[in-house]
Amino acid sequence: MERADERRPVLFLETPCGADGSNAAVVRHGRPGGTQIRLGELHGSRQWGKVSPITMNDTLKGKVALVTGASRGIGRAIAKRLAIDGAAVAVNYSTNAGEAKKAVAEIESAGGKAFAFQANVGSVPEIVRLFDETLRHFGRLDILVNNAGVIFTKPVSATTEAEFDRIFAINVKGTFFACQQAATRLNEGGRIINLSSSTTARLMPTYGAYVATKGAVEQLTRSLAKELGPRGITINAVSPGPTETDLFKEGKTPEQLLQFGQMSAFGRLGQPNEIAEVVAFLASDAARWISGQNIRVNGGLA
């Protein structure tokens, strides 16, 4: 295994490891009042994580990637992972300029190339502008990751038209028209990765509107595989399970988060970089014979 040294830029990502605790720090959720609980606590086990140095490599050297919704969470982890593999990255964000700039700074400090650009992917003119700006800035585009998305949980009987329209505008319309732009503006042999969700494989009340959008994304992915194949472009969906992000944790108690963690085969929540690593594989040349697939990255949840 290649050792990281001072001559090569290094990014640090938190990755899960075994429960022996060697060279590890506890992965924690905070309780109200500042006390801590450990993931896997319900089984009496402890889930550990360690900070692993990952050196820059050239798997995606010379490639340019556009990641929507990349200022935080899974999107940010994807942007950083693609940069680790050598891609220049356009970091799209909707409202959180500060976090987007931090993501860019983290990539650049490790020797990568990135820039942040604001655009609401629920608007077709803004999607076009996002592609225009990415091509203007980097001169080419090889990888599109449709990660931007919103979620709410509410019974179908209580969902308003406005709520329905908004979630479909971001999750479906945004993905659809970004793929439309990519169909003609992505380089030959390009890659499209659409983020779906493992909730489409489970019976989950109150997720009706959300799973409807993600089911649409999965079917769009299948349909486009044949349309884009003649240009050598692959398109796949990645469906995370419960993943420890700010968006996922919002509105949930520590006890609820633990319950979600116990749904996986490993008794813990997924980590954003675990999703990002699969996206990076699909973006690479090694995945050239994979298209039209939905890969569930959920620790055995579904």
BAFI-3210 file (N, C-alpha, C; in Angstrom, 3 decimals, decimal comma, padded with zeros to 6 digits):
// residues 302
n [1|2|3|4|5|6|7|8|9|10|11|12|13|14|15|16|17|18|19|20|21|22|23|24|25|26|27|28|29|30|31|32|33|34|35|36|37|38|39|40|41|42|43|44|45|46|47|48|49|50|51|52|53|54|55|56|57|58|59|60|61|62|63|64|65|66|67|68|69|70|71|72|73|74|75|76|77|78|79|80|81|82|83|84|85|86|87|88|89|90|91|92|93|94|95|96|97|98|99|100|101|102|103|104|105|106|107|108|109|110|111|112|113|114|115|116|117|118|119|120|121|122|123|124|125|126|127|128|129|130|131|132|133|134|135|136|137|138|139|140|141|142|143|144|145|146|147|148|149|150|151|152|153|154|155|156|157|158|159|160|161|162|163|164|165|166|167|168|169|170|171|172|173|174|175|176|177|178|179|180|181|182|183|184|185|186|187|188|189|190|191|192|193|194|195|196|197|198|199|200|201|202|203|204|205|206|207|208|209|210|211|212|213|214|215|216|217|218|219|220|221|222|223|224|225|226|227|228|229|230|231|232|233|234|235|236|237|238|239|240|241|242|243|244|245|246|247|248|249|250|251|252|253|254|255|256|257|258|259|260|261|262|263|264|265|266|267|268|269|270|271|272|273|274|275|276|277|278|279|280|281|282|283|284|285|286|287|288|289|290|291|292|293|294|295|296|297|298|299|300|301|302]
n.u [000,850|000,519|002,249|001,262|002,935|004,858|005,126|002,888|-000,433|-002,934|-006,129|-008,396|-010,655|-013,387|-013,652|-015,379|-014,410|-013,349|-014,556|-012,561|-011,311|-008,780|-006,539|-008,665|-011,560|-014,499|-017,629|-020,158|-023,445|-025,008|-026,681|-029,482|-028,413|-025,818|-024,620|-023,375|-024,053|-023,396|-023,242|-024,937|-025,517|-027,851|-027,562|-025,608|-023,150|-020,218|-019,702|-017,079|-014,939|-012,354|-009,856|-008,683|-005,854|-006,032|-004,494|-004,106|-005,002|-004,834|-007,078|-009,279|-008,028|-007,780|-010,455|-013,683|-016,071|-019,462|-021,276|-024,356|-026,018|-023,874|-022,781|-022,944|-023,117|-023,849|-023,433|-021,256|-019,288|-019,092|-018,127|-015,582|-014,464|-014,353|-012,557|-010,306|-009,715|-008,745|-010,340|-011,470|-013,776|-017,048|-018,819|-021,968|-024,491|-027,446|-028,380|-026,518|-023,875|-021,566|-020,841|-020,416|-018,178|-016,359|-016,170|-014,943|-012,528|-011,410|-010,946|-009,141|-007,036|-005,938|-004,735|-006,411|-008,782|-011,423|-014,589|-017,216|-020,708|-023,748|-027,021|-030,427|-031,714|-034,294|-035,182|-035,234|-033,862|-031,822|-030,469|-029,419|-027,734|-025,958|-024,638|-023,534|-021,746|-020,022|-018,779|-017,627|-015,796|-014,119|-013,864|-014,681|-016,817|-017,329|-018,496|-021,542|-023,206|-026,193|-027,220|-028,614|-031,418|-034,609|-036,598|-039,559|-041,624|-044,797|-048,199|-049,828|-052,436|-052,377|-050,686|-049,890|-050,649|-048,711|-046,482|-046,106|-045,510|-043,101|-041,254|-041,170|-040,210|-037,526|-036,397|-037,176|-037,764|-035,417|-033,386|-034,164|-033,944|-031,298|-030,084|-030,954|-029,471|-026,939|-027,004|-026,295|-024,141|-022,235|-019,045|-018,071|-018,274|-018,875|-020,096|-023,031|-024,458|-027,159|-028,719|-030,719|-032,834|-032,903|-035,343|-037,259|-037,406|-038,641|-041,449|-042,667|-044,465|-045,643|-043,660|-044,534|-044,655|-041,940|-040,773|-042,079|-040,861|-038,252|-038,600|-039,291|-036,857|-035,275|-036,491|-036,185|-033,433|-033,044|-034,343|-032,835|-030,407|-030,311|-030,719|-028,442|-026,339|-025,229|-023,405|-021,490|-021,917|-022,459|-025,108|-026,262|-027,988|-027,611|-028,508|-028,722|-028,949|-030,157|-028,191|-025,592|-026,064|-026,535|-029,020|-030,420|-030,439|-031,938|-034,608|-034,887|-034,714|-031,970|-032,454|-034,169|-032,424|-030,623|-032,308|-032,782|-030,183|-029,937|-031,343|-029,724|-027,461|-025,211|-025,661|-025,512|-025,570|-025,028|-022,101|-021,329|-019,042|-018,970|-020,985|-020,015|-017,733|-018,746|-020,032|-017,775|-016,515|-018,400|-018,075|-015,677|-013,398|-013,419|-016,025|-017,223|-018,855|-021,205|-024,443|-027,626|-028,355|-029,398|-027,842|-027,893|-026,764|-026,556|-025,865|-027,068|-029,705|-031,911]
n.v [-001,197|002,207|004,763|007,757|010,814|013,824|014,923|014,503|015,618|015,370|014,252|013,909|011,484|010,281|006,934|003,811|001,228|-001,863|-003,189|-003,200|-000,976|-000,007|002,615|004,450|006,614|007,357|007,153|009,392|010,463|013,446|013,903|015,871|018,534|017,945|015,465|012,255|009,570|006,279|004,973|001,978|001,320|000,130|-002,593|-003,096|-002,935|-001,307|001,082|001,975|004,522|005,645|008,062|008,203|008,691|009,706|009,604|011,843|010,690|009,528|008,531|009,819|011,783|014,748|014,855|016,474|017,253|017,819|018,452|018,485|020,187|020,216|021,381|020,401|017,409|014,305|015,140|016,911|015,157|013,532|015,361|015,907|013,336|012,771|014,738|013,854|011,702|012,969|014,584|017,782|019,891|021,165|022,752|022,804|024,770|025,750|027,632|027,828|029,422|029,787|027,211|025,921|027,293|026,488|023,774|023,921|025,125|023,079|021,118|022,459|022,967|020,505|020,138|019,890|020,927|023,230|024,961|027,043|027,337|029,011|027,834|027,141|024,074|023,467|025,074|025,380|027,326|028,041|025,646|025,359|027,574|026,765|024,618|026,046|027,754|025,943|024,742|027,007|027,659|025,383|024,271|021,796|018,905|015,971|014,340|014,040|014,482|014,068|015,144|016,959|017,475|017,385|016,700|015,693|014,394|013,133|012,121|010,956|011,810|014,247|015,868|018,835|020,600|022,481|021,537|019,086|019,971|021,366|019,388|017,684|019,406|019,885|017,283|015,647|017,153|018,722|016,744|015,508|017,575|018,314|015,977|016,115|018,301|017,179|015,124|016,135|017,774|016,637|015,070|012,549|009,206|009,887|010,190|009,731|010,025|009,436|010,352|008,357|006,683|004,304|004,063|003,538|000,837|-000,116|-000,404|002,386|004,401|007,792|008,667|009,037|011,109|011,637|009,094|008,751|010,649|009,664|007,139|007,906|008,998|006,691|005,207|006,968|006,867|004,227|004,342|006,273|005,003|003,508|005,560|007,139|005,454|005,146|007,267|006,455|007,080|006,349|005,765|005,706|004,879|005,659|004,508|005,524|004,288|005,045|007,719|009,418|012,525|016,111|016,790|014,346|013,917|015,997|017,028|014,581|012,532|011,509|008,854|007,967|008,109|006,114|003,904|003,897|003,319|000,692|-000,673|-001,451|-004,056|-003,839|-002,427|000,385|003,835|004,810|006,402|009,538|009,430|006,768|006,462|008,176|006,861|004,782|006,227|007,425|005,181|004,457|006,639|006,193|004,692|002,006|001,277|001,116|-000,751|-000,788|000,240|001,864|000,880|000,454|001,003|-000,025|001,375|000,641|-000,825|-003,347|-002,874|-002,975]
n.w [000,000|-000,822|000,851|002,486|002,116|002,731|000,250|-001,260|-001,707|000,810|001,768|004,476|005,402|007,275|008,070|008,512|010,808|012,358|015,548|017,408|018,284|017,847|017,154|016,889|016,911|018,735|017,081|017,383|018,415|019,512|022,596|023,799|025,832|025,848|026,503|025,413|023,100|021,870|018,578|017,785|020,325|021,264|020,886|022,599|021,540|020,153|017,722|015,665|014,311|012,151|011,261|008,142|006,104|002,753|-000,218|-003,008|-006,255|-009,698|-010,983|-012,106|-013,509|-015,388|-015,894|-015,571|-013,153|-012,267|-009,460|-008,031|-005,328|-003,459|-001,188|001,382|003,465|001,821|-000,825|-000,606|000,321|-001,936|-003,852|-002,755|-002,812|-005,584|-006,306|-004,933|-006,532|-008,722|-010,366|-011,573|-009,929|-010,051|-007,673|-006,858|-005,273|-003,444|-001,447|000,634|000,688|002,217|003,231|000,813|-000,151|001,777|001,166|-001,348|-000,565|001,010|-000,914|-002,623|-000,865|-000,616|-002,982|-005,147|-007,768|-007,845|-007,982|-006,724|-007,383|-007,519|-007,995|-008,554|-008,894|-009,442|-011,401|-014,839|-016,542|-014,730|-014,421|-016,993|-016,970|-014,998|-016,239|-018,368|-017,005|-015,758|-017,979|-019,088|-017,114|-016,774|-019,296|-020,237|-019,659|-017,922|-016,002|-014,340|-011,353|-009,976|-007,208|-005,611|-003,540|-001,805|001,121|002,785|005,386|005,540|005,806|002,815|002,611|003,869|002,464|000,771|-002,308|-002,914|-001,472|-002,740|-005,371|-004,953|-004,018|-006,185|-008,111|-007,394|-006,927|-009,103|-011,533|-011,561|-011,752|-014,174|-016,161|-015,860|-016,715|-019,318|-020,307|-019,966|-021,807|-024,288|-023,793|-022,236|-022,386|-024,812|-023,677|-021,092|-017,652|-015,721|-012,602|-010,646|-007,649|-005,700|-003,416|-000,758|000,392|-001,496|-001,683|000,523|002,796|003,820|005,706|005,458|003,788|001,235|-000,856|-001,192|-001,891|-004,266|-005,902|-005,977|-007,046|-009,610|-010,455|-010,538|-012,604|-014,742|-014,974|-015,870|-018,376|-019,763|-020,117|-022,481|-024,330|-024,059|-024,443|-027,132|-027,233|-025,564|-022,941|-019,593|-017,256|-014,009|-010,952|-007,510|-004,397|-001,306|002,093|005,432|006,340|007,985|008,015|008,179|007,091|007,250|010,017|010,967|012,958|014,222|017,117|019,278|020,025|017,994|015,838|016,531|016,276|013,529|012,747|013,643|011,749|009,674|008,545|010,004|012,258|012,465|011,329|007,917|006,499|004,922|003,188|002,509|000,686|-001,237|-002,178|-003,730|-005,717|-006,861|-007,936|-009,931|-011,538|-012,696|-015,125|-014,713|-014,374|-016,831|-018,104|-016,792|-016,629|-016,417|-013,964|-010,533|-007,644|-004,418|-001,553|001,416|003,677|003,856|004,395|002,641]
ca.u [000,000|001,312|002,219|001,147|004,064|004,706|005,184|001,617|-001,541|-003,732|-007,409|-008,745|-012,063|-013,684|-014,131|-015,671|-013,502|-013,851|-014,911|-011,482|-010,972|-007,392|-006,367|-010,020|-012,318|-015,888|-018,610|-021,159|-024,523|-025,162|-027,970|-029,740|-027,704|-024,389|-024,105|-023,133|-024,397|-022,641|-023,998|-024,902|-025,701|-028,987|-027,088|-024,502|-021,891|-019,696|-019,271|-015,913|-014,501|-010,996|-009,531|-007,700|-005,305|-006,237|-003,689|-004,639|-004,561|-005,162|-008,151|-010,122|-007,194|-008,206|-011,918|-014,395|-017,325|-020,438|-022,050|-025,392|-026,254|-022,594|-022,214|-022,954|-023,591|-023,396|-022,921|-019,908|-018,390|-018,886|-017,239|-014,239|-013,971|-013,997|-011,325|-009,233|-009,391|-008,112|-011,259|-011,820|-015,163|-017,961|-019,602|-023,224|-025,254|-028,651|-028,451|-025,459|-022,629|-020,444|-020,440|-019,884|-016,819|-015,528|-015,920|-013,947|-011,254|-010,886|-010,437|-007,963|-005,934|-005,347|-004,140|-007,409|-009,358|-012,864|-015,192|-018,596|-021,630|-025,117|-028,104|-031,568|-031,935|-035,716|-035,429|-034,502|-032,855|-030,672|-029,713|-028,660|-026,684|-024,990|-023,813|-022,771|-020,666|-019,048|-018,020|-016,813|-014,731|-013,184|-013,678|-015,209|-017,602|-017,290|-019,245|-022,641|-023,801|-027,434|-027,364|-029,507|-032,739|-035,281|-037,436|-040,431|-042,417|-046,171|-049,129|-050,316|-053,719|-052,146|-049,721|-050,499|-050,187|-047,464|-045,424|-045,900|-044,854|-041,715|-040,376|-040,996|-039,401|-036,110|-035,935|-037,443|-037,529|-034,003|-032,618|-034,555|-033,398|-029,837|-029,749|-031,188|-028,287|-025,789|-027,133|-025,627|-023,007|-021,225|-018,119|-018,229|-017,760|-019,110|-020,771|-024,092|-024,874|-028,330|-028,949|-032,076|-032,945|-033,341|-036,741|-038,123|-037,453|-039,258|-042,795|-042,434|-045,528|-045,314|-042,638|-045,189|-044,215|-040,500|-040,467|-042,595|-039,830|-037,066|-038,982|-039,200|-035,433|-034,781|-036,996|-035,514|-032,085|-033,144|-034,715|-031,757|-029,252|-030,343|-030,588|-027,094|-025,347|-024,484|-022,317|-020,577|-022,211|-023,178|-025,954|-026,667|-028,522|-027,082|-029,588|-028,245|-029,848|-029,973|-026,801|-025,416|-025,894|-027,369|-030,373|-031,069|-030,596|-032,835|-035,918|-034,893|-034,072|-030,876|-032,998|-034,653|-031,250|-030,125|-033,222|-032,474|-028,910|-030,123|-031,991|-028,703|-026,862|-024,044|-026,079|-025,107|-025,881|-023,974|-021,345|-021,359|-017,954|-019,247|-021,772|-019,144|-016,803|-019,464|-020,199|-016,475|-016,316|-019,258|-017,541|-014,377|-013,380|-013,672|-017,477|-017,685|-019,829|-022,341|-025,344|-029,035|-028,485|-029,626|-027,012|-028,316|-025,622|-027,345|-025,481|-027,965|-031,035|-032,930]
ca.v [000,000|003,428|005,586|009,205|011,552|015,263|015,355|014,291|016,193|014,369|014,590|012,962|011,123|009,343|005,680|002,859|000,098|-002,860|-002,766|-003,407|000,325|000,403|003,860|004,845|007,565|006,924|007,883|009,735|011,423|014,204|014,011|017,210|018,791|017,788|014,129|011,530|008,156|005,627|004,210|000,558|001,181|-000,729|-003,966|-003,185|-002,915|000,028|001,261|002,830|005,115|006,173|009,035|007,578|009,565|009,214|010,444|012,154|009,785|010,035|007,740|010,723|012,896|015,379|014,883|017,543|016,772|018,750|017,810|019,389|020,059|019,702|022,193|019,668|016,035|013,345|015,868|017,419|014,000|013,115|016,342|015,701|012,040|012,905|015,536|012,951|010,859|013,764|015,400|019,147|019,765|022,294|022,538|023,545|024,940|026,554|028,775|027,862|029,819|029,607|025,808|025,603|027,832|025,625|022,554|024,270|025,347|021,779|020,458|023,179|022,834|019,186|020,095|019,707|022,094|023,313|026,269|026,959|028,094|028,957|027,629|026,371|023,072|023,383|026,011|024,965|028,318|028,003|024,441|025,695|028,497|025,973|023,923|027,075|028,260|024,862|024,615|028,210|027,655|024,274|023,951|020,482|018,282|014,515|013,620|014,753|013,811|014,721|014,862|017,912|016,933|017,792|015,643|015,904|013,206|013,501|011,218|011,419|012,493|015,591|016,570|019,912|020,722|023,246|020,624|018,133|020,652|021,715|018,223|017,181|020,374|019,686|015,897|015,032|018,121|019,080|015,621|015,297|018,585|018,228|014,877|016,616|019,075|016,274|014,255|016,747|018,608|015,794|014,476|011,138|008,357|010,531|009,449|010,381|009,279|010,053|009,893|007,968|006,392|002,941|004,079|003,010|-000,618|-000,459|000,103|003,425|005,408|009,225|008,972|008,886|012,076|011,479|007,887|008,955|011,354|008,820|006,118|008,538|009,106|005,361|004,822|007,843|006,321|003,036|004,739|007,026|004,153|003,192|006,793|007,706|004,438|005,385|008,221|005,885|007,646|005,478|006,447|004,793|005,473|005,194|004,661|005,378|004,068|006,102|008,184|010,427|013,887|017,093|016,684|013,154|014,030|017,101|016,682|013,244|012,421|010,536|007,503|007,633|007,878|004,784|002,925|003,830|002,626|-000,741|-001,276|-002,001|-005,308|-003,532|-001,748|001,788|004,648|004,955|007,649|010,131|008,991|005,419|006,677|008,846|005,911|004,063|007,195|007,572|003,993|004,559|007,709|005,785|003,840|000,624|001,037|001,406|-001,755|-000,711|001,341|001,588|000,127|001,140|000,351|000,349|001,461|000,815|-001,736|-004,497|-002,437|-003,414]
ca.w [000,000|-000,919|002,051|002,284|002,654|002,625|-001,137|-001,927|-000,960|001,510|002,375|005,522|005,454|008,344|007,529|009,571|010,941|013,284|016,897|018,364|018,843|017,616|016,396|016,507|017,712|018,770|016,298|018,378|018,248|020,736|023,268|024,317|027,075|025,637|026,738|024,176|023,003|020,820|017,608|018,095|021,761|021,570|020,915|023,530|020,802|019,870|016,349|015,693|013,051|012,222|010,231|007,265|005,066|001,405|-001,096|-004,322|-007,297|-011,019|-011,591|-012,892|-013,935|-016,622|-015,973|-014,862|-012,579|-011,713|-008,395|-007,527|-003,898|-002,962|-000,112|002,648|003,475|000,820|-001,987|-000,300|000,356|-003,318|-004,492|-002,236|-003,284|-006,991|-006,340|-004,514|-007,676|-009,755|-011,156|-011,191|-009,488|-009,886|-006,454|-006,918|-004,043|-003,627|-000,528|001,644|000,038|003,137|003,244|-000,520|-000,200|002,610|000,403|-002,357|000,128|001,420|-002,116|-003,101|000,090|-000,824|-004,305|-006,188|-008,415|-007,636|-007,811|-006,254|-008,222|-007,018|-008,953|-008,079|-009,928|-009,737|-012,491|-016,037|-016,927|-013,826|-014,764|-018,198|-016,536|-014,251|-017,229|-019,082|-016,164|-015,570|-019,226|-019,237|-016,114|-016,936|-020,705|-020,577|-018,598|-018,103|-014,963|-013,685|-010,202|-009,556|-005,783|-004,930|-003,248|-000,575|001,670|003,936|005,701|005,866|005,121|001,523|002,818|004,411|001,625|-000,004|-003,684|-002,911|-001,013|-003,830|-006,484|-004,608|-003,941|-007,546|-008,864|-007,085|-007,021|-010,405|-012,616|-011,561|-012,295|-015,573|-017,070|-015,810|-017,624|-020,673|-020,658|-020,042|-022,983|-025,440|-023,409|-021,604|-023,347|-025,146|-022,616|-019,800|-016,583|-014,953|-011,415|-010,015|-006,282|-005,350|-001,990|-000,448|000,845|-002,555|-001,548|001,802|003,035|004,810|005,754|005,509|002,791|-000,059|-001,872|-001,396|-002,661|-005,621|-006,667|-006,163|-008,011|-010,920|-010,782|-010,882|-013,918|-015,701|-015,126|-016,720|-019,728|-020,404|-020,400|-023,913|-025,110|-023,962|-024,773|-028,375|-027,017|-024,586|-021,620|-018,665|-016,266|-012,942|-009,720|-006,232|-003,416|000,074|003,210|006,431|006,321|009,033|007,508|008,863|006,564|007,790|011,467|011,294|013,493|014,822|018,429|019,281|020,089|016,662|014,994|016,872|015,698|012,105|012,613|013,867|010,587|008,779|009,000|010,820|013,477|012,510|010,166|006,929|006,499|003,582|002,317|002,022|-000,530|-002,200|-002,772|-004,781|-006,807|-007,512|-008,766|-011,111|-012,383|-013,219|-016,308|-014,287|-014,408|-018,191|-018,555|-015,871|-016,972|-016,185|-012,720|-009,256|-006,634|-003,062|-000,654|002,643|004,748|003,963|004,834|001,682]
c.u [000,883|001,161|002,065|002,396|003,878|004,685|003,836|000,494|-002,401|-005,038|-007,696|-010,246|-012,267|-014,260|-014,366|-014,619|-014,092|-014,038|-013,787|-010,967|-009,562|-007,339|-007,704|-010,573|-013,775|-016,744|-019,798|-022,289|-024,652|-026,561|-028,216|-029,024|-026,223|-023,841|-024,054|-023,665|-023,637|-023,592|-023,858|-025,177|-026,823|-028,592|-025,953|-023,151|-021,438|-019,231|-018,155|-015,639|-013,088|-010,783|-008,391|-007,165|-005,497|-005,482|-004,405|-004,135|-005,073|-006,233|-009,014|-009,334|-007,644|-009,707|-012,466|-015,743|-018,173|-021,282|-023,070|-025,623|-025,018|-022,009|-022,113|-023,238|-023,000|-022,803|-021,516|-018,894|-018,091|-017,920|-015,794|-013,643|-013,545|-012,718|-010,125|-008,767|-008,913|-009,018|-011,295|-013,322|-015,874|-018,893|-020,857|-023,867|-026,460|-028,634|-027,232|-024,096|-021,415|-019,929|-019,864|-018,449|-015,862|-015,187|-014,843|-012,574|-010,614|-010,275|-009,140|-006,775|-005,238|-004,777|-005,109|-007,892|-010,866|-013,317|-016,646|-019,482|-023,053|-026,103|-029,182|-031,934|-033,415|-036,126|-034,589|-033,497|-031,625|-029,829|-028,837|-027,483|-025,576|-024,065|-022,940|-021,545|-019,598|-018,167|-017,131|-015,592|-013,679|-012,975|-014,188|-016,062|-017,710|-018,218|-020,319|-023,154|-025,011|-027,735|-028,377|-030,886|-033,291|-036,180|-038,375|-041,202|-043,783|-047,091|-049,596|-051,591|-053,556|-051,200|-050,415|-049,944|-048,857|-046,293|-045,076|-045,106|-043,392|-040,803|-040,152|-040,129|-037,918|-035,668|-036,101|-037,140|-036,055|-033,143|-032,891|-033,866|-031,882|-029,357|-029,945|-029,985|-027,080|-025,815|-026,387|-024,344|-021,916|-020,313|-018,485|-017,606|-017,951|-019,870|-021,855|-024,453|-025,991|-028,517|-030,427|-032,106|-033,417|-034,759|-037,675|-038,276|-038,141|-040,662|-042,720|-043,542|-044,960|-044,209|-043,216|-044,688|-042,738|-040,185|-041,015|-041,558|-038,638|-037,369|-038,908|-037,740|-034,878|-035,247|-036,409|-034,117|-032,091|-033,416|-033,557|-030,547|-029,172|-030,155|-029,150|-025,999|-024,570|-023,346|-021,312|-020,787|-022,955|-024,004|-026,452|-027,239|-027,811|-028,133|-029,067|-029,365|-029,685|-028,493|-026,671|-025,048|-026,789|-028,818|-031,102|-031,362|-031,621|-034,202|-035,994|-034,195|-032,897|-031,366|-033,530|-033,496|-030,651|-030,999|-032,994|-031,165|-029,050|-030,801|-030,976|-028,144|-025,721|-024,377|-025,643|-025,631|-024,713|-023,280|-021,311|-020,262|-018,156|-020,123|-020,872|-018,204|-017,466|-019,689|-018,884|-016,164|-017,135|-018,778|-016,254|-014,518|-013,668|-015,150|-018,058|-018,754|-021,048|-023,195|-026,788|-029,312|-028,782|-028,877|-027,395|-027,133|-026,177|-027,003|-026,420|-029,366|-032,131|-032,259]
c.v [001,245|004,260|007,042|009,866|013,028|015,743|015,225|014,884|015,097|014,976|013,537|012,747|010,147|008,081|004,693|001,758|-000,857|-002,329|-002,968|-002,104|000,779|001,633|004,463|005,898|007,147|007,785|008,147|010,573|012,181|014,111|015,470|017,394|018,481|016,411|013,373|010,105|007,569|004,927|002,736|000,285|000,203|-002,192|-004,158|-003,196|-001,484|000,068|002,300|003,415|005,596|007,163|008,485|008,579|008,928|010,127|010,689|011,121|010,286|009,222|008,586|011,937|013,425|015,466|016,070|017,008|017,936|017,983|018,803|019,133|019,595|020,492|021,429|018,193|015,140|014,054|016,388|016,281|013,500|014,058|016,126|014,389|012,110|013,727|014,705|012,108|011,656|014,644|016,838|019,155|021,112|021,970|023,406|023,638|025,811|027,803|028,920|028,153|029,561|028,177|025,388|026,090|027,002|024,333|022,791|024,434|024,029|021,042|021,128|023,026|021,486|019,033|019,908|021,022|022,075|024,760|026,063|027,829|027,901|028,755|026,788|025,363|022,810|024,303|025,616|026,028|028,310|026,749|024,711|026,605|027,757|025,208|024,918|027,496|027,194|024,710|025,837|028,153|026,585|023,842|022,599|019,976|016,794|013,759|014,531|013,900|014,624|014,335|015,767|017,293|017,485|016,647|016,228|014,613|013,644|012,497|011,809|012,231|013,922|016,426|017,618|019,927|021,457|022,367|019,614|018,772|020,944|020,493|017,610|018,119|020,137|018,267|015,281|015,987|018,481|017,987|015,429|016,299|018,708|017,102|015,299|017,423|018,158|015,431|014,811|017,484|017,848|015,223|013,028|010,297|008,931|009,642|010,322|009,470|010,055|009,488|009,598|007,698|004,958|002,902|003,528|001,498|-001,062|000,123|001,114|004,467|006,798|009,611|008,987|009,818|011,885|010,252|007,980|009,669|010,451|007,634|006,654|008,648|007,750|004,934|005,693|007,305|005,112|003,419|005,401|006,166|003,830|004,441|007,286|006,733|004,691|006,386|007,712|006,403|006,605|006,331|005,415|005,574|004,859|005,514|004,443|004,922|005,208|006,465|009,390|011,787|014,822|016,995|015,497|013,310|015,081|016,588|015,321|013,281|011,453|009,096|007,056|007,338|006,501|003,697|002,783|003,075|001,125|-001,441|-001,878|-003,285|-005,068|-002,713|-000,305|002,510|004,606|006,294|008,209|009,629|007,570|005,462|007,239|007,869|005,103|004,973|007,345|006,367|004,080|005,643|007,304|004,907|002,386|000,261|001,221|000,431|-001,811|000,482|000,905|000,858|001,037|000,391|000,864|000,245|001,720|-000,161|-002,903|-004,159|-002,978|-003,930]
c.w [000,000|000,347|001,677|002,843|002,339|001,179|-001,845|-001,080|-000,346|001,976|003,429|005,520|006,591|007,740|008,648|009,628|011,970|014,683|017,897|018,934|018,582|016,728|015,995|017,440|017,660|017,868|017,214|017,795|019,565|021,310|023,636|025,652|026,983|025,933|025,425|024,258|021,831|019,857|017,943|019,565|022,119|021,629|021,912|022,843|020,602|018,424|016,344|014,325|013,218|011,095|009,398|006,253|003,701|000,459|-002,411|-005,319|-008,640|-011,732|-012,515|-013,385|-015,298|-016,806|-015,197|-014,415|-012,086|-010,703|-007,883|-006,041|-003,153|-001,797|001,205|002,404|002,411|-000,390|-001,783|-000,277|-001,048|-004,026|-004,045|-002,737|-004,748|-007,160|-005,925|-005,692|-008,886|-010,587|-010,646|-010,944|-009,430|-008,736|-006,523|-005,539|-004,343|-002,760|000,378|001,018|000,922|003,147|001,899|-000,650|000,648|001,873|-000,651|-001,712|000,552|000,225|-002,579|-002,164|-000,034|-002,226|-005,445|-006,773|-008,230|-007,683|-007,423|-007,119|-007,730|-008,166|-008,301|-009,155|-010,190|-010,871|-013,699|-016,494|-016,021|-014,047|-015,983|-017,837|-015,780|-015,199|-018,000|-018,287|-015,934|-016,803|-019,468|-018,326|-016,403|-018,395|-021,156|-019,418|-018,904|-017,163|-014,392|-012,540|-009,755|-008,112|-005,091|-004,721|-001,955|-000,131|002,707|004,156|006,191|005,174|003,795|001,690|003,303|003,557|000,761|-001,434|-003,747|-002,477|-002,101|-004,970|-006,177|-004,614|-005,318|-008,380|-008,635|-007,433|-008,405|-011,560|-012,710|-012,166|-013,781|-016,493|-016,982|-016,720|-019,078|-021,156|-020,866|-021,310|-024,188|-025,074|-022,659|-022,694|-023,647|-024,031|-021,228|-018,833|-015,947|-013,795|-010,751|-008,616|-006,080|-003,849|-001,795|000,105|-000,224|-002,456|-000,267|001,893|004,169|004,767|005,980|004,518|001,370|-001,141|-002,201|-002,240|-004,079|-006,486|-006,950|-007,079|-009,429|-011,368|-011,223|-012,278|-015,027|-015,999|-016,051|-018,171|-020,469|-020,748|-021,886|-024,772|-025,160|-024,376|-026,053|-028,239|-025,972|-023,189|-020,781|-017,714|-015,271|-011,767|-008,519|-005,172|-002,005|001,002|004,190|006,584|007,242|008,442|008,305|008,404|007,153|009,279|011,872|011,765|014,145|016,176|018,324|019,298|018,723|015,711|015,271|016,257|014,199|011,882|012,752|012,685|009,615|009,370|009,976|012,060|013,592|011,281|009,181|007,075|005,075|002,663|001,805|000,773|-001,623|-002,893|-003,892|-005,986|-007,577|-008,397|-010,051|-012,073|-013,090|-014,463|-015,952|-014,370|-015,803|-018,693|-017,631|-016,263|-016,766|-014,882|-011,536|-008,180|-005,250|-002,122|000,740|003,757|004,935|004,399|003,939|000,410]
res [m|e|r|a|d|e|r|r|p|v|l|f|l|e|t|p|c|g|a|d|g|s|n|a|a|v|v|r|h|g|r|p|g|g|t|q|i|r|l|g|e|l|h|g|s|r|q|w|g|k|v|s|p|i|t|m|n|d|t|l|k|g|k|v|a|l|v|t|g|a|s|r|g|i|g|r|a|i|a|k|r|l|a|i|d|g|a|a|v|a|v|n|y|s|t|n|a|g|e|a|k|k|a|v|a|e|i|e|s|a|g|g|k|a|f|a|f|q|a|n|v|g|s|v|p|e|i|v|r|l|f|d|e|t|l|r|h|f|g|r|l|d|i|l|v|n|n|a|g|v|i|f|t|k|p|v|s|a|t|t|e|a|e|f|d|r|i|f|a|i|n|v|k|g|t|f|f|a|c|q|q|a|a|t|r|l|n|e|g|g|r|i|i|n|l|s|s|s|t|t|a|r|l|m|p|t|y|g|a|y|v|a|t|k|g|a|v|e|q|l|t|r|s|l|a|k|e|l|g|p|r|g|i|t|i|n|a|v|s|p|g|p|t|e|t|d|l|f|k|e|g|k|t|p|e|q|l|l|q|f|g|q|m|s|a|f|g|r|l|g|q|p|n|e|i|a|e|v|v|a|f|l|a|s|d|a|a|r|w|i|s|g|q|n|i|r|v|n|g|g|l|a]
***
